[in-house]
């Protein structure tokens, strides 16, 4: 995860992927507070994630496109989070 938006974060990847999907699929820009509420983190964490996602959309476009393409794949697994979006 070095040199990615996930580097040196304690936020689990499930939340990251959900946050990326929410940001990319939003009709209008999503605020940090809205993102935080949707993925159940505090507003500071929501802001941190949103800034990293927006920065990656500018500087790591290829990486974000790979994540988007991975969205088409269904991965089975046990989850301990329930997200409503």
ROSE-4610 file (N, C-alpha, C; in Angstrom, 1 decimal, always signed):
// ROSE-4610
residu = [X/X/X/X/X/X/X/X/X/X/X/X/X/X/X/X/X/X/X/X/X/X/X/X/X/X/X/X/X/X/X/X/X/X/X/X/X/X/X/X/X/X/X/X/X/X/X/X/X/X/X/X/X/X/X/X/X/X/X/X/X/X/X/X/X/X/X/X/X/X/X/X/X/X/X/X/X/X/X/X/X/X/X/X/X/X/X/X/X/X/X/X/X/X/X/X/X/X/X/X/X/X/X/X/X/X/X/X/X/X/X/X/X/X/X/X/X/X/X/X/X/X/X/X/X/X/X/X/X/X/X/X/X/X/X/X/X/X/X/X/X/X/X/X/X/X/X/X/X/X/X/X/X/X/X/X/X/X/X/X/X/X/X/X/X/X/X/X/X/X/X/X/X/X/X/X/X/X/X/X/X/X/X/X/X/X/X/X/X/X/X/X/X/X/X/X/X/X/X/X/X/X/X/X/X/X/X/X/X/X/X/X/X/X/X/X/X/X/X/X/X/X/X/X/X/X/X/X/X/X/X/X/X/X/X/X/X/X/X/X/X/X/X/X/X/X/X/X/X/X/X/X/X/X/X]
num = [1/1/1/2/2/2/3/3/3/4/4/4/5/5/5/6/6/6/7/7/7/8/8/8/9/9/9/10/10/10/11/11/11/12/12/12/13/13/13/14/14/14/15/15/15/16/16/16/17/17/17/18/18/18/19/19/19/20/20/20/21/21/21/22/22/22/23/23/23/24/24/24/25/25/25/26/26/26/27/27/27/28/28/28/29/29/29/30/30/30/31/31/31/32/32/32/33/33/33/34/34/34/35/35/35/36/36/36/37/37/37/38/38/38/39/39/39/40/40/40/41/41/41/42/42/42/43/43/43/44/44/44/45/45/45/46/46/46/47/47/47/48/48/48/49/49/49/50/50/50/51/51/51/52/52/52/53/53/53/54/54/54/55/55/55/56/56/56/57/57/57/58/58/58/59/59/59/60/60/60/61/61/61/62/62/62/63/63/63/64/64/64/65/65/65/66/66/66/67/67/67/68/68/68/69/69/69/70/70/70/71/71/71/72/72/72/73/73/73/74/74/74/75/75/75/76/76/76/77/77/77/78/78/78/79/79/79/80/80/80/81/81/81/82/82/82/83/83/83/84/84/84/85/85/85]
x = [+0.8/+0.0/+0.9/+2.1/+3.0/+2.8/+2.8/+2.6/+1.2/+0.2/-1.2/-1.9/-3.2/-4.0/-4.1/-3.9/-4.1/-2.8/-1.7/-0.5/-0.6/-0.1/-0.1/-1.4/-2.5/-3.8/-4.2/-5.1/-5.6/-7.0/-7.5/-8.8/-8.9/-9.8/-9.8/-10.2/-9.8/-9.9/-11.4/-12.2/-13.7/-14.2/-13.9/-14.3/-13.7/-12.5/-11.8/-12.6/-12.8/-13.5/-14.9/-15.6/-16.9/-16.8/-15.9/-15.7/-15.4/-14.5/-14.2/-15.4/-16.2/-17.4/-18.4/-18.5/-19.5/-19.0/-17.8/-17.2/-17.4/-17.0/-17.1/-18.5/-19.4/-20.8/-21.7/-21.3/-22.1/-22.5/-23.8/-24.3/-23.6/-23.6/-22.9/-21.7/-20.9/-19.8/-20.3/-19.7/-20.1/-19.2/-19.8/-19.0/-18.4/-17.4/-16.7/-17.6/-18.6/-19.5/-20.5/-20.9/-21.8/-21.1/-19.8/-19.1/-18.9/-18.5/-18.3/-19.6/-20.7/-22.0/-22.3/-22.0/-22.3/-21.4/-20.1/-19.2/-18.9/-19.6/-19.6/-18.2/-17.7/-16.4/-16.7/-15.7/-15.9/-15.6/-16.0/-15.9/-14.5/-13.6/-12.1/-11.6/-12.0/-11.6/-12.2/-13.5/-14.1/-13.4/-13.0/-12.3/-10.9/-10.2/-8.9/-9.1/-10.1/-10.3/-10.7/-11.5/-12.0/-10.8/-10.0/-8.8/-7.9/-7.7/-6.8/-7.4/-8.7/-9.4/-9.3/-9.6/-9.6/-8.2/-7.2/-5.8/-5.4/-5.9/-5.6/-6.2/-7.4/-8.1/-7.3/-6.5/-5.7/-4.3/-3.7/-2.3/-2.1/-3.1/-2.9/-4.1/-4.4/-5.6/-5.6/-4.5/-4.4/-4.8/-4.3/-4.6/-6.1/-6.7/-8.2/-9.0/-8.5/-9.2/-9.1/-8.0/-7.9/-8.9/-9.1/-10.1/-11.5/-11.8/-13.1/-13.4/-12.4/-12.5/-12.7/-12.1/-12.2/-13.6/-14.3/-15.7/-16.6/-16.3/-17.1/-16.9/-15.9/-15.6/-16.3/-17.0/-17.6/-16.7/-16.3/-15.4/-16.2/-16.3/-17.0/-16.1/-16.7/-16.0/-16.9/-16.4/-17.2/-16.9/-18.0/-17.9/-18.4/-17.8/-18.3/-18.8/-19.0/-19.5/-20.9/-21.8/-23.0/-23.1/-23.0/-23.0/-24.3/-25.0/-26.2/-25.9/-25.9/-25.7/-26.6]
y = [-1.2/+0.0/+1.3/+1.1/+2.2/+3.0/+4.3/+5.2/+5.1/+4.8/+4.9/+5.7/+6.0/+6.8/+6.0/+4.7/+3.9/+3.9/+4.5/+4.4/+5.1/+4.4/+4.9/+5.4/+4.6/+4.8/+3.6/+3.8/+2.7/+2.4/+3.1/+2.9/+1.6/+0.7/-0.5/-0.3/-1.2/-1.1/-1.1/-1.8/-1.8/-0.4/+0.3/+1.7/+2.6/+2.4/+3.1/+2.9/+1.6/+1.3/+1.9/+1.8/+2.4/+3.9/+4.5/+6.0/+6.4/+5.7/+5.9/+5.8/+4.7/+4.5/+5.7/+6.1/+7.2/+8.5/+8.8/+10.0/+10.0/+8.9/+8.8/+8.7/+8.2/+8.0/+9.1/+10.1/+11.2/+12.1/+12.4/+13.3/+14.7/+15.2/+16.5/+16.1/+17.1/+16.8/+16.4/+15.5/+15.0/+15.8/+16.2/+16.9/+15.9/+16.3/+15.5/+15.0/+15.8/+15.4/+14.3/+14.5/+13.5/+12.2/+12.2/+11.0/+10.3/+11.1/+10.5/+9.9/+10.5/+9.9/+8.6/+8.5/+7.3/+6.1/+6.4/+5.3/+5.1/+5.9/+5.8/+6.0/+7.2/+7.6/+9.1/+9.6/+11.0/+12.0/+13.2/+14.2/+14.5/+14.4/+14.6/+13.5/+12.3/+11.1/+11.2/+11.6/+11.8/+12.9/+14.0/+15.0/+14.5/+13.8/+13.2/+12.3/+11.4/+10.4/+11.2/+12.1/+12.9/+13.6/+14.2/+14.9/+13.9/+12.8/+11.8/+11.3/+11.0/+10.5/+11.6/+12.8/+13.9/+14.1/+14.0/+14.2/+13.0/+11.8/+10.6/+10.8/+11.4/+11.5/+12.5/+13.4/+14.2/+13.6/+13.0/+12.6/+11.1/+10.3/+8.8/+8.3/+8.9/+8.5/+7.0/+6.5/+5.1/+4.2/+4.5/+3.7/+3.7/+4.9/+5.0/+4.2/+4.2/+3.5/+2.0/+1.5/+0.1/-0.3/+0.6/+0.4/+0.3/+1.2/+1.3/+0.0/-0.5/-1.7/-2.9/-2.9/-4.0/-4.0/-2.9/-2.8/-3.8/-4.2/-5.2/-6.6/-6.8/-8.2/-8.3/-9.4/-9.7/-10.6/-10.1/-10.9/-11.3/-12.6/-13.1/-13.0/-12.7/-12.6/-12.3/-12.5/-12.2/-10.7/-10.0/-8.6/-8.4/-7.4/-7.0/-5.6/-5.0/-3.7/-3.7/-2.8/-2.7/-1.3/-1.1/+0.3/+0.4/+1.6/+1.9/+3.1/+2.9/+4.0/+4.0]
z = [+0.0/+0.0/+0.0/-0.1/-0.2/-1.5/-1.4/-2.5/-3.0/-2.2/-2.5/-1.5/-1.7/-0.8/+0.5/+0.6/+1.8/+2.7/+2.2/+2.9/+4.3/+5.3/+6.7/+7.2/+6.9/+7.5/+8.3/+9.3/+10.1/+9.6/+8.6/+8.1/+7.2/+7.5/+6.8/+5.3/+4.5/+3.0/+2.6/+3.3/+3.0/+3.1/+4.1/+4.2/+3.1/+2.8/+1.7/+0.4/+0.0/-1.2/-1.3/-0.2/-0.1/-0.3/+0.3/+0.2/-1.2/-1.9/-3.2/-4.1/-3.9/-4.7/-4.5/-3.3/-3.0/-3.6/-3.6/-4.1/-5.7/-6.3/-7.7/-8.3/-7.5/-8.0/-7.6/-6.8/-6.4/-7.6/-7.6/-8.7/-8.6/-7.3/-7.1/-6.1/-5.8/-4.9/-3.6/-3.0/-1.6/-0.6/+0.5/+1.5/+2.4/+3.2/+4.1/+5.2/+5.6/+6.6/+6.1/+4.9/+4.3/+4.1/+3.7/+3.5/+4.9/+5.9/+7.2/+7.7/+7.5/+8.0/+7.2/+5.9/+5.2/+5.5/+5.8/+6.1/+7.6/+8.4/+9.8/+10.4/+10.1/+10.7/+11.2/+11.9/+12.4/+11.2/+11.4/+10.3/+9.9/+10.9/+10.5/+9.7/+10.0/+9.2/+7.8/+7.7/+6.4/+5.6/+6.2/+5.5/+5.0/+5.8/+5.5/+4.3/+4.3/+3.2/+1.9/+2.1/+0.9/+0.2/+1.0/+0.4/-0.3/+0.3/-0.3/-1.6/-1.6/-2.8/-3.9/-3.6/-4.6/-5.1/-4.3/-4.7/-5.6/-5.3/-6.1/-7.5/-7.5/-8.8/-9.7/-9.1/-9.9/-10.2/-9.2/-9.4/-9.6/-9.2/-9.3/-10.1/-11.2/-12.0/-12.4/-12.8/-13.2/-12.0/-10.8/-9.6/-9.3/-9.4/-9.2/-10.2/-11.5/-12.5/-12.3/-11.7/-11.4/-10.3/-9.3/-8.3/-8.8/-9.7/-10.3/-11.1/-11.8/-12.6/-11.7/-10.5/-9.5/-8.9/-9.1/-8.5/-9.2/-10.4/-11.2/-10.7/-9.9/-9.3/-8.0/-7.8/-6.5/-5.7/-4.6/-3.7/-2.5/-2.2/-1.1/+0.2/+1.3/+2.5/+3.7/+4.8/+6.0/+6.4/+6.6/+6.9/+8.3/+9.0/+10.3/+10.3/+9.1/+9.0/+8.3/+8.6/+7.8/+7.4/+6.1/+5.5/+4.7/+4.9/+4.1/+3.3/+2.0/+1.1/-0.1]
